[in-house]
Amino acid sequence: MRVVFIPLAAAGEPLVANCNNIFWLARSSLRVASSCPTLLLGAVASYIIKHLLNSFLLMWIKREFRDYYKPKLRRQLKRDPSQEEMDERFEEIYGQVNCVLLAGVLEGVAIYFYEIAKISKEELDGFRDRPEEYIFERFGGGNFKLNFYEGPSFIVCVNFKPKGEPKWIPLLPDKVGSNPKPA
């Protein structure tokens, strides 16, 4: 039997449970050490599940943003920031985020990327748990760059390459020509 400590950030107190399961968040995935029938009831269970799921879904974005906000925060504080300070800064940035989706077109031996969509934070929240699926469902296959911005400031570019037929060709600007080749 193992004792599992699940921190409740909002309440500030840990929940202690006896079971054979240990759930933890690794850098890029939610992991389960072993299985057992565990029953969490009521608002505490709902809060824990919501908190862990939200943290897990934002994790890939937080990881991608880290090189943008951590050095600035370090210079501002004149020391290494704590995890709490980094999380707070991430939340500030994420609250103002907007995105631009670019699609790659093969022109000769080079790939040129053209803007095909602007994505608001609200829209991003709707697909952040499955970005590649969303891009494929809405735009089809291709070579995509999802550029993140904090207001006018560039944060990071994340690449996606879903396989399939492109649905985004009509969204390209006229200067691309009449028969573009998706990259």
C-alpha positions as CSV (number, residue, x, y, z in Angstrom):
1,M,0.0,0.0,0.0
2,R,1.3,3.4,-0.9
3,V,0.4,6.8,0.4
4,V,-0.3,9.4,-2.3
5,F,0.1,13.1,-1.6
6,I,-1.8,15.3,-4.1
7,P,-1.2,19.0,-3.6
8,L,-4.2,21.2,-3.8
9,A,-2.7,24.5,-4.9
10,A,-5.8,26.6,-4.2
11,A,-6.5,25.2,-0.8
12,G,-2.9,25.1,0.1
13,E,-3.2,21.8,1.9
14,P,-2.3,18.3,0.6
15,L,-4.9,15.5,0.3
16,V,-3.6,12.2,1.6
17,A,-5.0,9.0,0.2
18,N,-4.1,5.3,0.7
19,C,-4.0,3.3,-2.5
20,N,-1.8,1.4,-4.9
21,N,-1.9,4.2,-7.5
22,I,0.6,6.9,-7.9
23,F,-0.2,9.6,-10.4
24,W,2.4,12.2,-11.3
25,L,3.0,14.6,-14.0
26,A,6.2,14.0,-15.9
27,R,7.6,16.6,-18.2
28,S,5.3,15.7,-21.1
29,S,2.8,13.2,-19.9
30,L,0.5,12.1,-17.1
31,R,1.7,8.7,-15.8
32,V,0.2,6.0,-13.7
33,A,2.5,3.8,-11.7
34,S,0.1,0.9,-11.0
35,S,-3.7,0.4,-10.9
36,C,-6.1,-0.1,-8.1
37,P,-9.7,0.7,-7.4
38,T,-9.5,4.3,-6.0
39,L,-12.6,6.3,-5.3
40,L,-12.4,10.0,-4.9
41,L,-15.8,11.6,-4.1
42,G,-17.4,15.0,-4.3
43,A,-15.9,18.5,-4.9
44,V,-12.4,17.4,-3.9
45,A,-12.2,14.8,-6.6
46,S,-13.7,17.2,-9.2
47,Y,-11.2,19.9,-8.2
48,I,-8.2,17.5,-8.4
49,I,-9.3,16.1,-11.8
50,K,-9.9,19.5,-13.2
51,H,-6.6,20.9,-11.8
52,L,-4.5,18.0,-13.1
53,L,-6.2,17.9,-16.5
54,N,-5.9,21.7,-17.0
55,S,-2.2,21.5,-16.0
56,F,-1.6,18.6,-18.3
57,L,-3.3,20.2,-21.3
58,L,-1.3,23.5,-20.8
59,M,1.9,21.6,-20.3
60,W,3.0,21.5,-24.0
61,I,2.3,25.2,-24.4
62,K,4.1,26.0,-21.1
63,R,7.1,24.0,-22.2
64,E,7.1,25.8,-25.6
65,F,6.8,29.3,-23.9
66,R,9.5,28.7,-21.3
67,D,12.4,30.0,-23.4
68,Y,10.4,33.2,-23.9
69,Y,9.4,34.1,-20.3
70,K,12.1,32.5,-18.1
71,P,15.1,34.6,-19.2
72,K,13.1,37.8,-19.0
73,L,11.8,36.9,-15.5
74,R,15.3,35.9,-14.4
75,R,16.7,39.4,-15.5
76,Q,13.8,41.1,-13.9
77,L,14.1,39.3,-10.5
78,K,18.0,39.2,-10.6
79,R,17.8,35.6,-9.5
80,D,16.4,32.2,-10.7
81,P,12.6,32.4,-10.5
82,S,10.7,29.9,-8.4
83,Q,8.2,27.5,-10.1
84,E,5.4,29.6,-8.6
85,E,6.8,32.8,-10.2
86,M,7.2,31.1,-13.5
87,D,3.6,29.7,-13.4
88,E,2.3,33.2,-12.6
89,R,4.2,34.8,-15.5
90,F,3.0,32.0,-17.8
91,E,-0.6,32.7,-16.8
92,E,-0.1,36.5,-17.5
93,I,1.2,35.7,-21.0
94,Y,-1.3,33.0,-21.8
95,G,-4.1,35.4,-20.9
96,Q,-3.0,37.7,-23.8
97,V,-1.9,35.1,-26.4
98,N,-3.0,35.0,-30.0
99,C,-1.8,32.8,-32.8
100,V,-1.2,32.8,-36.6
101,L,-1.3,29.6,-38.6
102,L,1.0,29.4,-41.6
103,A,0.9,26.7,-44.3
104,G,4.0,25.7,-46.3
105,V,4.1,25.8,-50.1
106,L,6.9,24.3,-52.1
107,E,8.3,26.9,-54.6
108,G,11.3,25.5,-56.5
109,V,13.6,24.1,-53.9
110,A,12.3,26.3,-51.0
111,I,9.3,26.1,-48.8
112,Y,7.5,29.4,-48.3
113,F,5.0,29.8,-45.4
114,Y,1.8,31.9,-45.9
115,E,-0.7,33.0,-43.3
116,I,-4.0,31.1,-43.6
117,A,-5.7,31.8,-40.3
118,K,-5.6,34.0,-37.1
119,I,-6.5,32.2,-34.0
120,S,-7.7,33.9,-30.8
121,K,-7.0,32.7,-27.3
122,E,-10.7,31.5,-27.0
123,E,-10.3,29.3,-30.1
124,L,-6.9,28.0,-28.9
125,D,-8.5,27.0,-25.6
126,G,-10.9,24.9,-27.6
127,F,-8.2,22.7,-29.2
128,R,-5.1,23.0,-27.0
129,D,-5.5,19.4,-25.9
130,R,-5.4,18.1,-29.5
131,P,-3.8,20.7,-31.8
132,E,-2.7,18.4,-34.6
133,E,-6.2,16.8,-34.8
134,Y,-7.8,20.2,-34.9
135,I,-5.5,21.5,-37.7
136,F,-6.1,18.3,-39.7
137,E,-9.9,18.5,-39.2
138,R,-10.1,22.2,-40.2
139,F,-7.3,22.6,-42.7
140,G,-6.4,19.1,-43.8
141,G,-2.8,17.8,-44.3
142,G,0.3,19.8,-44.9
143,N,3.3,21.5,-43.3
144,F,2.0,24.1,-40.7
145,K,3.6,26.6,-38.4
146,L,1.6,27.8,-35.4
147,N,3.1,31.2,-34.3
148,F,2.3,32.4,-30.8
149,Y,2.3,36.1,-29.9
150,E,1.9,38.0,-26.7
151,G,0.2,41.1,-28.1
152,P,2.6,42.1,-31.0
153,S,5.6,40.2,-29.5
154,F,6.5,36.9,-31.0
155,I,6.8,34.1,-28.5
156,V,7.4,30.8,-30.3
157,C,6.7,28.8,-33.4
158,V,5.4,25.2,-33.1
159,N,5.4,22.9,-36.2
160,F,2.7,20.4,-37.2
161,K,2.7,18.0,-40.1
162,P,-0.6,16.1,-40.3
163,K,-0.8,13.7,-43.2
164,G,-3.7,14.0,-45.6
165,E,-5.2,16.1,-48.4
166,P,-4.8,19.9,-47.9
167,K,-8.1,21.8,-47.5
168,W,-6.3,25.2,-47.1
169,I,-5.3,25.9,-50.7
170,P,-8.2,28.4,-51.2
171,L,-7.0,30.3,-48.2
172,L,-3.6,31.2,-49.8
173,P,-3.0,34.8,-51.1
174,D,-3.3,35.4,-54.8
175,K,0.4,36.0,-55.3
176,V,1.1,32.2,-54.7
177,G,-0.3,31.4,-58.1
178,S,-3.0,29.1,-59.4
179,N,-1.4,25.7,-58.8
180,P,0.5,25.7,-55.5
181,K,2.3,22.6,-54.3
182,P,1.8,21.9,-50.6
183,A,5.1,21.2,-48.8
